Amino acid sequence: MHVPFCTDRCTYCAFATIADRPALHRDLVNAVLHEFGRLPALEERLETVYLGGGTPGLLPIGLLNHLLEAIRGRSRLEPGAEVTLEVNPANVSKNALFAWSELGITRLSIGLQTFDDVALARFGRHHDGDAGRAALDLIAEHWQGPWSADLLVGFKGQTSQGLTLDLDQLLKRSAPHISVYGLTIEPGTPLHKQAQQGKSVQLEEAYLDSFDILWSSYLHDKFYERYEVSNFALPGARSRHNQVYWRNEDYLGIGPGASSSVHPLRWSNIRDTKQYLEQISRDRDTRQHIERLEPSDRLLESLGVGLRARDGLDVGELNRRFGDHWRVVLAPGIEHLTHQRLLEEVDGNLRIPPTALTRADSIAAVFARTLDLSALQQT
C-alpha cells in the first residue's frame, strides 16, 4: 500500500510522492481502503503486507491502526505474516517504535542513504548524520523485530572511506538487513535537471565497480549474505516481501502510483494524489495503465528479476509456468552464457554464479536479444 507523503523531497526520487499534508492523511487512508474494498475477494491468504511510499511512518498511530485493521478484516493474513513499515529517521522515537509493534508491524525499513551531512543536504534530506545515528540507536535498543536500512552509493564526492564509514554505522548497530542501491538519475527529477545543466552529480562507472567489490566483500566478511544484487542479510533476515517481486509472482498494489501484477494482467494507478482522491470520491477506476502480458514478456521478466537473486530461478517453477519447452526458447542464451561461465544450474536452480551477480542486467539482456520466439509460439 502506497502512502505518498514525505517531509523530504529527495532530489533523486521519481516515486509518486507529495509534500506531507496532515490534513489529507485521513482522506488518503480512506481512499486506499475504498480501493482495496473494491477488489474481488481474496481467495488466498496474504503472505506479506508492505506499507511504502513516501513515508507511511508519518501517519498517526490511529490511522495506521485503522488501515491495518481494515486489511485484516477483509483478507486473511498468513500466521506470522511479514508486515513492513517504511520510516525515516525523523519518524523514529521510543514511543513510535512501541506503538508500531503493538499495531502488528513486524519489520521496519529505514531510509538513511548516507551519514554524510553534505550529501544529505544536496539530496534535500531534512535529517543529518547525527539524526540517522540516533534513530538507529533507538531501533537497536527498543525494536524487537527485524529491520532493514538503505544506503545509496555513487553520488558525486563519495569516497571508499566514506562508504566504509556509512557501512560501519550499520554494522555497529547489528543491522539484520542492509540494502545498497546505486544512484540512478531518473528523468524529471531535480538531479536529472542538474545533470542536463552540465553539473556532475554521480561517480563514473569505473568507481562504482570498485565500490561494489568494497561493500560486498566488507559485508561478506561480517557474515552478510548477498541474496540479491542490492540486498544483504544476516542468516534468517531476508525480506520476504521483496522476494515475491524477484520470483515474479502475483502482488497487489493499492494507492496513488501503486502497481499490481496478477497473471496475466499488470496495471498501475494514477500517480497524482489529488487525481487519485478525486477518482475514488466518484467511485471511478483509479487504474491508469493496464496491459496483458504475453508468455514471452512474462518469461523475460522472470529472467530479468529472478537472475538478480542469488538463488536464481527454480527450474520446477519455470516448468510449471512456461511448460517444458522454455529451455528451447532460451537455448541460444543459455548456451552462450554457460560457455562464458555466467550461468549455471545448481540444485534445481538456474542462476548466475555469485561472483558474477552484479552483471545480472547485462546477462538478462543477452536473453532478450537471443530469445527464440518461434519456439515459444510452438509451446
C-alpha positions in Angstrom: 0.0 0.0 0.0 1.5 3.3 -1.2 1.4 6.3 1.1 2.7 9.3 -0.9 3.5 11.8 1.9 7.1 12.9 2.5 8.7 15.6 4.6 11.8 15.3 2.3 11.5 15.5 -1.5 14.8 13.9 -2.4 16.5 15.3 -5.5 16.9 11.8 -6.9 13.4 10.5 -6.2 11.0 9.6 -9.0 8.3 7.9 -6.9 4.8 9.2 -6.7 5.2 11.4 -3.6 3.9 14.8 -2.3 4.9 17.1 0.5 3.4 15.9 3.7 -0.1 17.3 4.4 -1.5 16.0 7.7 -5.0 17.3 6.7 -5.0 14.7 3.8 -3.9 11.8 5.9 -7.4 10.5 6.7 -8.7 11.1 3.2 -5.8 9.1 1.8 -6.2 6.2 4.1 -10.0 6.1 3.5 -9.4 6.3 -0.3 -6.8 3.5 -0.1 -9.2 1.3 1.8 -12.0 2.1 -0.6 -9.9 0.9 -3.5 -8.9 -2.2 -1.5 -12.5 -2.9 -0.8 -13.4 -2.9 -4.5 -11.1 -5.7 -5.3 -12.5 -9.2 -5.8 -12.5 -11.4 -2.7 -9.0 -12.7 -2.0 -9.0 -16.5 -2.1 -5.5 -16.9 -0.8 -4.1 -15.7 2.5 -1.8 -12.7 2.3 1.8 -13.6 2.9 3.2 -10.1 3.3 1.9 -6.5 3.7 4.2 -3.6 2.8 3.4 -0.1 3.7 5.7 2.0 1.5 5.8 5.4 -0.1 6.5 8.1 0.5 6.9 7.7 4.2 3.9 5.8 5.8 5.7 6.3 9.1 4.3 9.8 9.0 0.7 8.6 9.5 -0.7 8.9 13.1 -0.9 5.7 15.0 -4.7 5.8 15.0 -4.8 5.9 11.2 -2.2 3.2 10.8 -4.3 1.1 13.2 -7.4 1.8 11.1 -5.5 0.8 7.9 -4.2 -2.5 9.3 -7.4 -3.5 11.0 -9.3 -3.0 7.7 -6.7 -5.1 5.9 -7.1 -7.9 8.4 -10.9 -7.5 8.4 -11.2 -8.1 4.6 -8.4 -10.5 4.0 -6.7 -13.3 5.9 -3.1 -12.9 6.9 -0.8 -15.9 7.0 0.2 -16.8 10.6 3.5 -14.9 11.1 2.9 -12.7 8.0 5.6 -10.1 7.4 4.2 -6.6 7.8 6.7 -3.9 6.9 6.6 -0.2 7.5 8.9 2.3 5.8 10.2 5.1 8.0 12.7 7.9 8.0 15.0 9.0 10.9 12.7 11.9 11.8 9.7 9.4 12.4 11.6 7.2 14.8 11.1 7.6 18.6 10.8 5.2 21.5 7.0 5.7 21.7 6.6 5.3 18.0 8.5 2.0 18.0 6.4 0.6 20.8 3.2 1.7 19.1 4.2 0.3 15.7 4.9 -3.0 17.4 1.6 -3.0 19.2 -0.2 -2.5 15.8 1.3 -5.6 14.4 4.1 -4.1 12.4 6.8 -6.9 12.3 9.5 -5.2 10.2 10.9 -1.7 9.7 12.7 -0.3 6.6 14.5 2.9 7.3 15.8 5.2 4.6 19.2 6.6 5.6 21.1 6.8 2.2 24.2 8.1 3.9 25.6 9.8 7.1 27.4 12.4 5.1 25.9 15.8 6.0 26.9 17.5 2.8 25.4 14.8 0.6 22.2 14.6 2.7 21.8 18.4 2.2 22.4 18.0 -1.5 19.8 15.3 -1.7 17.2 17.5 0.0 17.0 15.4 3.1 15.8 17.1 6.3 17.9 15.0 8.7 21.6 14.9 9.2 24.0 12.1 10.0 23.5 12.6 13.8 19.8 12.1 13.4 20.3 9.0 11.4 22.6 7.5 14.1 20.2 8.5 16.8 17.3 6.7 15.0 19.5 3.6 14.6 20.3 3.6 18.3 16.6 3.7 19.2 15.8 0.9 16.8 18.7 -1.2 18.0 17.7 -0.7 21.7 13.9 -0.8 21.5 12.8 -2.7 18.4 12.4 -6.4 18.8 11.7 -7.5 15.3 13.7 -7.5 12.1 14.7 -4.2 10.3 16.5 -3.0 7.3 18.5 0.1 6.4 19.0 1.6 2.9 22.3 3.1 1.7 23.0 5.0 -1.5 26.2 4.7 -3.5 27.6 6.5 -6.5 26.9 10.1 -5.7 29.5 12.8 -6.5 32.1 13.3 -3.8 31.6 9.9 -2.3 34.8 8.1 -1.4 35.6 4.5 -0.5 36.4 5.7 3.0 33.1 7.5 3.3 31.2 4.4 2.1 33.1 2.3 4.7 32.2 4.7 7.4 28.5 4.5 6.4 28.6 0.7 6.5 30.3 0.8 9.9 27.4 2.8 11.3 25.0 0.0 10.4 27.4 -2.8 11.5 27.9 -1.1 14.8 24.1 -1.5 15.4 24.0 -5.0 14.1 21.5 -4.2 11.3 19.9 -7.5 10.2 19.4 -6.4 6.7 21.2 -3.8 4.5 20.2 -2.6 1.1 22.9 -0.8 -1.0 21.4 0.9 -4.1 23.4 2.6 -6.8 22.3 6.2 -7.6 20.1 6.3 -10.7 19.4 9.6 -12.5 15.7 9.4 -13.2 14.1 11.7 -15.8 12.1 14.6 -14.4 13.9 14.7 -11.0 15.9 17.7 -9.8 19.1 15.6 -10.0 18.3 14.9 -13.7 17.9 18.6 -14.3 21.2 19.3 -12.7 22.9 16.7 -14.9 21.3 18.3 -18.0 22.8 21.6 -17.0 26.2 20.0 -17.1 26.7 19.5 -13.3 28.5 16.4 -12.2 26.1 14.5 -9.9 27.4 10.9 -9.8 30.6 8.9 -9.9 31.9 7.4 -13.0 31.1 3.7 -13.7 34.7 2.6 -13.0 34.5 3.9 -9.5 31.2 2.1 -8.9 32.7 -1.2 -9.9 35.5 -0.8 -7.3 32.9 0.3 -4.7 30.9 -2.9 -5.4 33.9 -5.0 -4.6 34.4 -3.0 -1.5 30.9 -3.2 0.0 30.2 -6.7 -1.0 33.5 -8.0 0.4 33.1 -5.9 3.6 29.7 -7.2 4.3 30.6 -10.8 3.3 33.4 -10.7 5.9 30.7 -9.7 8.5 28.6 -12.8 7.6 26.0 -10.9 5.5 24.7 -13.0 2.6 24.3 -11.2 -0.7 21.0 -12.8 -1.6 20.1 -10.2 -4.3 22.3 -7.7 -6.2 21.5 -4.8 -3.9 20.4 -6.7 -0.7 22.4 -8.2 2.1 21.1 -10.1 5.1 22.2 -11.9 8.1 21.0 -15.5 8.3 17.2 -15.6 8.5 16.8 -11.9 7.9 15.9 -11.9 4.2 12.9 -9.6 3.1 10.1 -12.0 2.3 8.1 -9.3 0.5 10.8 -8.3 -2.0 11.3 -12.0 -2.9 7.8 -12.0 -4.3 9.0 -9.4 -6.9 12.2 -11.4 -7.7 10.2 -14.5 -8.3 7.8 -12.6 -10.5 4.8 -13.8 -8.5 1.4 -12.1 -8.1 1.1 -9.0 -5.9 -1.5 -6.2 -5.4 -0.6 -2.5 -5.2 -3.0 -0.1 -3.6 -2.8 3.7 -3.6 -1.6 6.5 -5.9 1.1 5.3 -8.3 1.0 1.7 -7.0 1.5 -1.2 -9.4 -0.1 -4.7 -9.5 0.6 -7.9 -11.3 -1.9 -10.7 -11.3 -1.2 -13.1 -14.1 -1.8 -12.5 -17.0 -2.5 -8.8 -16.3 -0.4 -5.9 -14.9 -1.7 -2.4 -14.1 -0.7 0.8 -12.4 -2.6 3.5 -10.6 -2.9 7.2 -11.3 0.3 8.8 -9.8 -1.1 12.2 -9.0 -2.5 12.1 -5.4 -5.2 14.7 -6.0 -6.5 13.0 -9.1 -6.4 9.6 -7.3 -8.5 11.0 -4.5 -11.0 12.6 -6.9 -11.4 9.3 -8.8 -12.1 7.5 -5.5 -14.6 10.1 -4.4 -16.5 9.5 -7.6 -16.1 5.7 -7.3 -14.2 5.6 -10.6 -11.4 3.3 -11.7 -8.0 4.5 -10.4 -6.0 2.5 -12.9 -4.0 4.5 -15.4 -2.4 1.7 -17.4 -3.4 -1.9 -18.0 -1.7 -4.5 -20.1 -1.9 -8.2 -20.8 1.5 -9.8 -20.8 2.3 -12.3 -23.5 4.2 -15.5 -22.3 7.4 -14.2 -23.9 7.1 -10.9 -21.9 6.5 -12.8 -18.7 9.4 -15.2 -19.3 11.8 -12.3 -20.0 10.6 -10.5 -16.9 11.1 -13.6 -14.8 14.6 -13.8 -16.1 15.3 -10.1 -15.6 14.2 -10.1 -11.9 14.9 -13.7 -11.0 18.5 -13.7 -12.1 19.2 -10.7 -9.8 18.7 -13.1 -6.8 21.4 -15.3 -5.6 19.1 -18.4 -5.7 18.2 -17.6 -9.3 15.1 -19.3 -10.8 13.6 -22.5 -9.7 13.6 -24.9 -12.7 10.5 -26.7 -11.5 8.6 -23.4 -11.3 9.7 -22.5 -14.8 8.3 -25.8 -16.0 5.0 -25.1 -14.3 4.6 -21.6 -15.5 6.0 -21.8 -19.1 5.9 -25.5 -20.0 8.8 -27.8 -20.5 9.8 -26.0 -23.8 11.2 -22.9 -22.1 14.7 -24.4 -22.4 14.2 -24.5 -26.2 13.1 -20.9 -26.2 16.1 -19.8 -24.1 18.6 -22.3 -25.6 20.7 -19.7 -27.5 21.2 -17.6 -24.4 21.7 -20.5 -22.1 24.3 -22.0 -24.3 26.2 -18.7 -24.8 26.1 -17.7 -21.1 27.0 -21.2 -19.8 30.0 -21.3 -22.1 31.0 -17.9 -20.7 30.6 -19.2 -17.2 27.9 -16.6 -16.5 25.1 -19.1 -15.9 24.8 -22.4 -14.1 22.2 -24.9 -12.9 22.7 -25.8 -9.3 20.4 -27.9 -7.1 17.4 -27.4 -9.4 18.0 -23.6 -9.8 19.1 -21.7 -12.9 21.3 -18.9 -11.5 24.2 -16.6 -12.1 27.4 -17.6 -10.3 27.7 -15.4 -7.1 30.9 -13.9 -8.4 29.1 -12.5 -11.5 25.8 -11.4 -9.8 26.5 -7.7 -10.5 26.2 -8.5 -14.2 22.6 -9.6 -13.9 21.2 -6.8 -16.1 23.6 -7.4 -18.9 23.0 -11.2 -18.7 19.2 -10.7 -18.9 19.8 -8.5 -21.9 21.5 -11.5 -23.6 18.3 -13.5 -23.3 16.3 -10.6 -24.7 18.5 -10.5 -27.8 18.6 -14.3 -28.3 15.0 -15.3 -27.3 13.7 -17.9 -29.8 10.2 -16.6 -30.3 9.3 -19.2 -32.9 9.9 -21.9 -30.4 7.8 -20.1 -27.9 4.9 -19.9 -30.3 5.1 -23.7 -30.7 4.7 -24.3 -26.9 
